[in-house]
Amino acid sequence: MYSISELVNKSLVNKQYERPSEYRFVWSWLSPLLLIPKEYRRYIKILDVGGAESRLAKTLAELGFDVTVIDIKEGDFGKARFIKANVLEYEFPEESFDVILAISTVEHVGLPCYDQDIIDYRGDIVTMKKIYRWLKKGGIAIITLPFGKPHHPPWFERVYNIDTLKTRILVEPWEILDNHVVCEIYRWNDCAIHIALLSDSAMFLVLRRV
């Protein structure tokens, strides 16, 4: 069985900034799935929203899970199923997936970046509602977002705080299983919320559909 460090290295393309911490968090939640015998992993359905800039979906598919990627950009997804589409205009049937991943994605949806042709100020809200709807009851979503002090222009990404997390991300009756903050001033390690709000930070969330 792979260690979490090995899984992180297999999944990362960009190893700068918060990415290693982000993927360590992701794999700390996904690695228990590897206890499932490989012949049964194909019954675990995973969706990666905006996964073109990582090898996460490819790695999960290589490990035997049923993985789908939706992105406006193509990439090397290996055995994963790829749908080239904008999440704002695509629909999966309700309760299609056991796990949904949106790693540094939701904050960009609907903004004039990454060659998106659908501009929608509510793109993050719409995406989070879809993620909730597409999850099976009891399924989990792993979401990572910029938090605290903006360091990019607003047309490129949204940066969240406590209030906007509630009004734009936690818009459905999610059960919060984990919320984790890392700060650039601590070299992308754990920090307190009050420090994160004043610095370049990231919020990692694990949410369960009730």
VENGIVEN-V492335 format. One record per residue. N is the residue number from 0. RES is the residue in one letter. SS is DSSP state (hx for helix, st for strand, lp for the rest). D_FIRST is the distance of its C-alpha to the first C-alpha in Angstrom with 2 decimals. Layout:
<<N;RES;SS;D_FIRST> <N;RES;SS;D_FIRST>>
This chain:
<<0;M;lp;0.00> <1;Y;lp;3.79> <2;S;lp;6.61> <3;I;hx;9.54> <4;S;hx;11.61> <5;E;hx;9.71> <6;L;hx;9.82> <7;V;hx;13.39> <8;N;hx;14.35> <9;K;hx;13.29> <10;S;hx;15.37> <11;L;lp;18.37> <12;V;lp;21.56> <13;N;lp;23.96> <14;K;lp;22.72> <15;Q;lp;26.04> <16;Y;lp;27.45> <17;E;lp;25.40> <18;R;hx;22.68> <19;P;hx;19.97> <20;S;hx;20.82> <21;E;hx;20.95> <22;Y;hx;17.49> <23;R;hx;16.02> <24;F;hx;17.92> <25;V;hx;16.82> <26;W;hx;13.07> <27;S;hx;13.89> <28;W;hx;15.26> <29;L;hx;13.04> <30;S;hx;9.56> <31;P;hx;10.80> <32;L;hx;11.23> <33;L;hx;7.65> <34;L;hx;8.91> <35;I;lp;11.36> <36;P;lp;11.26> <37;K;hx;11.20> <38;E;hx;14.91> <39;Y;hx;15.87> <40;R;hx;14.29> <41;R;hx;17.39> <42;Y;hx;19.45> <43;I;lp;18.10> <44;K;st;20.50> <45;I;st;19.87> <46;L;st;22.66> <47;D;st;22.48> <48;V;st;26.04> <49;G;lp;27.03> <50;G;lp;23.77> <51;A;lp;25.48> <52;E;lp;24.90> <53;S;lp;21.11> <54;R;lp;18.20> <55;L;hx;16.58> <56;A;hx;17.81> <57;K;hx;16.91> <58;T;hx;13.24> <59;L;hx;13.22> <60;A;hx;15.21> <61;E;hx;13.04> <62;L;lp;10.21> <63;G;lp;13.06> <64;F;lp;14.99> <65;D;st;18.78> <66;V;st;19.51> <67;T;st;23.03> <68;V;st;24.28> <69;I;st;27.85> <70;D;st;29.43> <71;I;lp;32.78> <72;K;lp;31.20> <73;E;lp;29.37> <74;G;lp;26.19> <75;D;lp;23.39> <76;F;lp;21.41> <77;G;lp;19.99> <78;K;lp;19.58> <79;A;lp;20.49> <80;R;st;24.06> <81;F;st;26.38> <82;I;st;29.59> <83;K;st;31.92> <84;A;lp;33.91> <85;N;lp;34.94> <86;V;lp;33.38> <87;L;lp;36.90> <88;E;lp;38.34> <89;Y;lp;35.53> <90;E;lp;34.90> <91;F;lp;32.20> <92;P;lp;33.25> <93;E;lp;32.98> <94;E;lp;29.84> <95;S;lp;27.79> <96;F;st;24.39> <97;D;st;21.96> <98;V;st;20.72> <99;I;st;22.78> <100;L;st;21.94> <101;A;st;24.85> <102;I;st;23.78> <103;S;lp;27.02> <104;T;lp;28.83> <105;V;hx;31.17> <106;E;hx;33.39> <107;H;hx;34.40> <108;V;lp;35.17> <109;G;lp;38.87> <110;L;lp;39.79> <111;P;lp;41.33> <112;C;lp;38.30> <113;Y;lp;35.74> <114;D;lp;38.45> <115;Q;lp;38.53> <116;D;lp;41.69> <117;I;lp;41.76> <118;I;lp;42.94> <119;D;lp;42.62> <120;Y;lp;42.95> <121;R;lp;41.21> <122;G;hx;38.24> <123;D;hx;35.73> <124;I;hx;37.37> <125;V;hx;37.42> <126;T;hx;33.75> <127;M;hx;32.70> <128;K;hx;34.93> <129;K;hx;33.34> <130;I;hx;29.78> <131;Y;hx;30.97> <132;R;hx;32.71> <133;W;hx;29.85> <134;L;st;27.39> <135;K;st;27.43> <136;K;st;28.86> <137;G;st;26.19> <138;G;st;23.99> <139;I;st;22.89> <140;A;st;23.74> <141;I;st;22.17> <142;I;st;25.09> <143;T;st;25.68> <144;L;st;29.26> <145;P;st;31.62> <146;F;st;33.48> <147;G;st;36.48> <148;K;lp;38.66> <149;P;lp;38.83> <150;H;lp;38.28> <151;H;lp;38.68> <152;P;lp;41.72> <153;P;lp;41.79> <154;W;lp;41.94> <155;F;lp;38.44> <156;E;lp;36.55> <157;R;lp;37.26> <158;V;lp;36.43> <159;Y;st;36.17> <160;N;lp;37.60> <161;I;hx;37.78> <162;D;hx;40.51> <163;T;hx;39.11> <164;L;hx;35.70> <165;K;hx;37.68> <166;T;hx;40.01> <167;R;hx;37.81> <168;I;hx;34.14> <169;L;lp;34.33> <170;V;lp;36.99> <171;E;lp;35.70> <172;P;lp;35.26> <173;W;lp;31.65> <174;E;st;30.02> <175;I;st;28.52> <176;L;st;25.25> <177;D;st;24.70> <178;N;st;26.85> <179;H;st;25.91> <180;V;st;28.14> <181;V;st;27.62> <182;C;st;30.63> <183;E;hx;31.39> <184;I;hx;33.71> <185;Y;hx;30.82> <186;R;lp;28.86> <187;W;lp;26.93> <188;N;st;25.97> <189;D;st;26.96> <190;C;lp;30.67> <191;A;lp;33.24> <192;I;hx;34.65> <193;H;hx;38.11> <194;I;hx;36.84> <195;A;hx;34.69> <196;L;lp;37.79> <197;L;lp;39.63> <198;S;lp;37.02> <199;D;st;34.69> <200;S;st;31.79> <201;A;st;29.10> <202;M;st;28.38> <203;F;st;24.98> <204;L;st;25.39> <205;V;st;23.51> <206;L;st;26.10> <207;R;st;26.32> <208;R;lp;28.89> <209;V;lp;31.17>>
